[in-house]
Structure formats: C-alpha cells, structure tokens
Amino acid sequence: MVSVPRLVIAAPASGSGKTTVTAGLMAAFAERGLDVSPHKVGPDYIDPGYHALAISSAASSGASGAARSRAGGARPGRNLDAYLCGPDRIAPLFLHGAAGCDLALVEGVMGLFDGAAGQGELASTAHVAKLLRAPVVLVVDASSQSRSVAALVHGFASWDPEVRVAGVILNKVASDRHEAMLREALEGCGVPVFGALRRTRAVRAPSRHLGLVPVAERHAEAVDAAAALAARVREGCDLDGLLALARSAPPLSGRAWDPEEEIHRAAAATSGAGGRGDRSARPVVAVAGGAAFTFSYAEHAELLTAAGARVVPFDPLRDERLPEGTGGLVIGGGFPEVYAPELSANEPLRAAVAGLAASGAPIAAECAGLLYLAHSLDGEPMCGVLAAKARMSERLTLGYREAVAVSDTSLAAAGTRVRGHEFHRTTIVPGAGPEPAWGLVHPERRTDGFAQGDVHASYLHVHWASVPGAAARFVDRCASPAG
C-alpha cells in the first residue's frame, strides 16, 4: 500500500478553466516548497508542458534552500490514458510518476464523465479518479449563473457514488456580490467551496488549430503567466484545505510501473526478431525535440533507456547534424506545419535524415514525424524519405483508434494490435504506402502510414507503455554507434 496525497481537478465541460486552475495550483504549491507531481488524463501532449513549466518556474522562484532542492521541478508532466494504456496500468503509471512526491495533481479531460466515444466511462476523468481512488475538485465556470450552480454541483456529485466529488473551485466569478450569491447557493449542497477566482485576461494562453500553443514556443511568456496564475490561486483558493483533502486520499495498492521490468518481460518476445544491434554498446537513439516537435510521452524515453539505448535529443530547427553515432531516430508529434520554411531551410539535417533512412537504420515517426519524412509539406521540401506530399487541411482528424500492424517494422511485428490516437489538421497523399504501417480496424477500416525498410511512419500516436516491446524491438534493431 502506497500513500500519495492527490487530487483530480475536473470540470462539468471543456472550457471551464481546468488547465489554468490546475497550473495555478501546481505553481502555488510548488512555491511553498512542495514536490508536486503533474498528471493529465487523456492523450493531450500540450497541457503537461504547461504543468511542468508551472512547477519548475514556481519551485525555483518561490521555494528556498532545502525546500527548493526537494521541489526542484524536474518532474515531467505525465499522461494517464485508460484507453491507450488500459485501466490496469493507470495506478502503476501514476505511482511511477508520483514516487516520493508531496502532492500529485491530476488534470482531467473534457467534462468529468466524458470518455471514449461509445464506450461508457472508459478513459473519462471519472474513470481515472475511481482507478486512483482520488478526491475530485470540480472547477465550475460560474460566469453565467448564480443559484443554478447548486443544481449543477449536486448533479455531478450524485451521478456516480463511486466518484468522490469533494470540493468546488468557482472560476470566472464577476464580483464579490456574485461570489456571495454562489457560495450561499452551495451552502446546502454538501460540497465545500475551496476557492473563487475572478475573471481575467492576463493569464490566457494563445490557441491555434490544435489547441494551446505549446510551452516550447512561448517559454518566457508562459513563465510570466505561471507566476500570475500562482498569485491568482494564492489569493482565491484555500490551499491548506485542498492539501488536507489531498492527504485524505486512501493508500493505493499495487506496485509502480517500472520500465526496466517492462523491457525485461518484453525482451524474450523481441529477441531474434531480425535485430542487429549490440545492447552492450548502448546505441544512440536521436529524439527530435525543439519547438516543432513537442509531442512526446515521458515513458518513451524511459523505455528506450531501459532497453539499452542512449537517448540524445536534438532540434531539427537548429541542429544541422544528427547526434554523433546515431543508430536510430524517433520523431514524434508537434507542429512542423508552423515551421515548414525553417525546417526546409535546414538542408544539411534533411540530407542527414534521408541518409540515415537509406542506411537501413530504424526510424519511428508519428504524425509530425510523418510529415517531416515526406517529400514536401505545404510545398516546402522536407526529407524526401517518403514518396508523399503533405499539406494543411480544413478538416480536423481527432479520436481514438484500434489498429493492427500490417507489416514487420522496427516498432512492431505484423499482427501486433495496438490502441492509438489521431490528432491532426493536415493530410498526406498517399495516406499509406505499398506496405502500410497500420491497418485501422476501429472505428473505421483503412490503412495508414508507411513501412519502408526500417522506417515506420504514420499519423497514429501510440503510448509505448501499453506495448513496451516496441521500445525493445526498436533498440534491438539499432546499429551500434560508429567507432
């Protein structure tokens, strides 16, 4: 049994202010010197970046001495997705990320009870809260209501008895009088109010076609916004009461997820599968980062490291060469469409990536990585590894997918079944190569991506914690570093 003080920050619907309130709470508690562990329900890559920044900037500026050392802000934002990873992995992944923390805060997704389409509560915030046995604090947009807030909160608190809605934070409150009316209405509801936050435009994060602009693209402004959020939460929320509520969460049973154990279990299945690498040599796996490639799950790098790789990040916008001795390349999601001219202008790196692919080294590319490997993106030359052209589209493609590997690739043997997620406003022609990477089987049937040599490229985002054999297989197929 493991005791982890924890809260799930949820809302009745998207747009209520979950992200700003959660980031403000994280920053405010980090300023106190607490070691805060940040988590996000669902497949979202962007919010965890704001969480990690809020904690790290607040810890470095607010805490002091030993407290600053303890709460140093080194924890990455982590996702908890019961669809991608399965319900049984949620508590272990949470315990892994939250190990040794003083407080774990979990931001929900959409409305409290909204989950995977057509699959009941699966992957909803409520589902994750039940799996974590965590108290829920409901962030309510109070901007257009007064006494009706009591009916709303009562409905959410009573809908599922297994979900403990234990508190409310009122957001977008207009005035002292408005706050008094809301608090009076909630007095007989049985759900305590832990805060009331005024409307403000000072801490709004800019958005574009896929949601918030990632932290990596606006770091300085995001640091200032985090400080403003922390001040807003300090003034408007009962931090002591929230911390006491978090500490009331019961112990969790089971063991923390361990990448070393996962790789050990997967090693037997991946050994002898065409691998040519020497694990003792610790092959270099280059991982794209920087402003154009910000989408990544923290567990991916941990699994690659556990599988024997030396993970080295690089920035395709700035670096003209791949890391020395690169034996494999991982290019995750992000916004190459925003930086297409700059990525195209880096001709030396584009040539290096094409050369690596031609050498037979394994390359795993998801979504943005797929676009970068294409012949062109919105008319700008890319790496030319794939005979396909990509462009921006008016249509948003979004949703969970079930897929099966069509071909043997560096990530999966043919027939491997996975659950993934698509999230893009671009299109690529053709959408699949002669040997596709995946065959999508639900909710629609089609092929996706390219399996070309040891290149695996597709729009599908897969959380490797659900298929740790992917990391083991990838590293096993990496060439040993030269020299």
SULSULUR-V724194 format. One record per residue. N is the residue number from 1. OMEGA is omega in radians with two decimals (999 if undefined). Layout:
BEGIN
N/OMEGA
N/OMEGA
END
This chain:
BEGIN
1/-3.10
2/3.12
3/3.09
4/3.04
5/-3.01
6/3.06
7/2.95
8/3.13
9/-3.03
10/3.12
11/3.08
12/-3.09
13/3.03
14/3.12
15/-3.13
16/3.13
17/-3.12
18/-3.03
19/-3.13
20/3.13
21/-3.14
22/3.12
23/3.09
24/3.08
25/3.13
26/-3.13
27/-3.11
28/3.12
29/3.09
30/3.08
31/3.11
32/-3.12
33/3.11
34/3.04
35/-3.03
36/3.11
37/-3.06
38/-3.13
39/3.14
40/3.07
41/3.06
42/-3.02
43/-3.05
44/3.09
45/-2.94
46/-3.11
47/3.12
48/3.08
49/3.08
50/3.09
51/-3.09
52/3.13
53/-3.14
54/-3.12
55/-3.06
56/-3.12
57/3.14
58/-3.13
59/-3.10
60/-3.10
61/-3.02
62/-3.12
63/3.14
64/3.05
65/-3.10
66/-3.13
67/3.12
68/3.12
69/-3.14
70/-3.04
71/-2.96
72/3.03
73/-3.09
74/-3.08
75/3.05
76/2.98
77/-3.08
78/-3.14
79/3.05
80/-3.04
81/-3.07
82/3.06
83/-3.09
84/-3.02
85/-3.10
86/-3.12
87/-3.07
88/-3.12
89/-3.03
90/3.14
91/3.09
92/3.12
93/3.08
94/-3.13
95/3.08
96/-3.09
97/-3.04
98/-3.06
99/3.06
100/-3.08
101/3.02
102/-3.06
103/3.03
104/3.09
105/-3.07
106/3.07
107/3.14
108/3.13
109/3.13
110/3.06
111/-3.03
112/-3.04
113/-3.12
114/-3.12
115/3.11
116/-3.04
117/3.06
118/-3.08
119/3.06
120/-3.06
121/-3.05
122/3.07
123/3.06
124/3.06
125/3.12
126/3.13
127/3.14
128/3.11
129/3.11
130/3.13
131/3.13
132/-3.08
133/-3.02
134/3.00
135/-3.13
136/3.00
137/-3.04
138/3.05
139/-3.05
140/3.00
141/-3.05
142/-2.96
143/-3.07
144/-3.12
145/3.03
146/-3.07
147/-3.14
148/3.14
149/-3.13
150/3.11
151/3.14
152/-3.10
153/3.11
154/3.14
155/-3.14
156/-3.11
157/-3.06
158/-3.04
159/-3.13
160/-3.09
161/3.14
162/3.10
163/-3.08
164/3.02
165/-2.92
166/-3.13
167/-3.13
168/2.90
169/-3.14
170/-3.09
171/3.10
172/3.10
173/-2.98
174/-3.00
175/3.07
176/3.14
177/3.11
178/3.12
179/-3.13
180/3.12
181/-3.13
182/-3.12
183/3.12
184/-3.14
185/-3.06
186/-3.06
187/-3.10
188/-3.03
189/-3.12
190/3.11
191/-3.05
192/3.08
193/-3.13
194/3.12
195/3.05
196/-3.05
197/-3.12
198/3.03
199/3.08
200/3.05
201/-3.00
202/-3.02
203/3.11
204/3.09
205/3.14
206/3.14
207/2.98
208/-2.88
209/3.10
210/3.11
211/-3.11
212/3.01
213/-3.07
214/-3.14
215/-3.07
216/-3.11
217/-3.09
218/-2.98
219/-3.08
220/3.13
221/-3.13
222/3.08
223/3.11
224/3.14
225/3.12
226/3.12
227/3.12
228/3.10
229/3.13
230/3.13
231/3.14
232/-3.14
233/3.09
234/-3.08
235/-2.97
236/-3.05
237/3.08
238/-3.07
239/3.12
240/3.12
241/3.12
242/3.12
243/3.09
244/3.09
245/3.12
246/-3.11
247/3.09
248/3.13
249/-3.10
250/3.10
251/3.08
252/3.09
253/3.10
254/-3.09
255/3.07
256/3.02
257/-3.08
258/-3.11
259/3.12
260/3.12
261/3.14
262/3.13
263/3.13
264/-3.14
265/-3.10
266/-3.01
267/-3.11
268/-3.10
269/-3.08
270/-3.12
271/3.13
272/-3.12
273/3.11
274/-3.11
275/3.14
276/-3.08
277/3.09
278/-3.04
279/-3.12
280/-3.11
281/-3.13
282/3.14
283/3.11
284/3.00
285/3.11
286/-3.12
287/-3.11
288/3.12
289/-3.10
290/-3.01
291/-3.07
292/-3.06
293/-3.01
294/-3.03
295/3.11
296/3.01
297/-3.08
298/-3.09
299/-3.14
300/3.12
301/3.13
302/3.11
303/3.09
304/3.11
305/3.13
306/3.14
307/3.06
308/-3.11
309/2.93
310/-3.05
311/-3.11
312/3.11
313/3.03
314/-3.08
315/-3.14
316/3.08
317/-3.00
318/-3.05
319/-3.12
320/3.11
321/2.99
322/3.09
323/-3.11
324/3.08
325/-3.10
326/3.10
327/3.12
328/-3.04
329/3.06
330/3.13
331/-3.08
332/-3.07
333/3.13
334/-3.03
335/3.10
336/3.14
337/3.11
338/-3.05
339/-3.07
340/3.14
341/-3.14
342/3.10
343/3.13
344/-3.11
345/3.13
346/-3.07
347/-3.14
348/-3.13
349/3.09
350/3.11
351/3.13
352/3.12
353/3.11
354/3.12
355/3.11
356/3.11
357/-3.14
358/-3.13
359/-3.12
360/3.12
361/-3.14
362/3.08
363/3.07
364/-3.07
365/3.13
366/2.98
367/3.11
368/3.09
369/3.07
370/-3.13
371/-3.11
372/3.13
373/-3.08
374/3.09
375/-3.13
376/3.08
377/-3.06
378/3.10
379/3.13
380/3.12
381/3.04
382/-3.00
383/3.09
384/3.10
385/-3.10
386/3.10
387/-3.09
388/3.14
389/-3.09
390/3.10
391/3.04
392/-3.11
393/3.05
394/-3.01
395/3.04
396/3.04
397/-2.99
398/3.01
399/3.08
400/3.14
401/2.91
402/-3.04
403/3.06
404/3.12
405/-3.12
406/-3.06
407/2.98
408/3.12
409/3.13
410/-3.13
411/-2.99
412/2.99
413/3.10
414/-3.13
415/3.11
416/3.14
417/-3.14
418/2.93
419/-3.09
420/-3.07
421/3.04
422/-3.11
423/-3.10
424/3.04
425/3.05
426/3.05
427/-3.14
428/-3.12
429/-0.07
430/-3.14
431/3.13
432/3.13
433/3.08
434/3.00
435/-3.09
436/3.05
437/-3.06
438/2.86
439/3.14
440/-3.07
441/3.11
442/0.09
443/3.08
444/-3.12
445/3.07
446/3.06
447/-3.08
448/2.95
449/-2.99
450/2.96
451/-2.97
452/-3.01
453/3.06
454/3.06
455/3.05
456/-3.07
457/3.13
458/3.07
459/-2.97
460/2.99
461/3.12
462/3.08
463/-3.02
464/3.08
465/3.12
466/3.12
467/-3.07
468/3.07
469/3.10
470/3.13
471/3.13
472/-3.13
473/-3.11
474/-3.12
475/3.13
476/-3.10
477/3.11
478/3.03
479/3.08
480/3.13
481/3.10
482/3.10
483/999
END
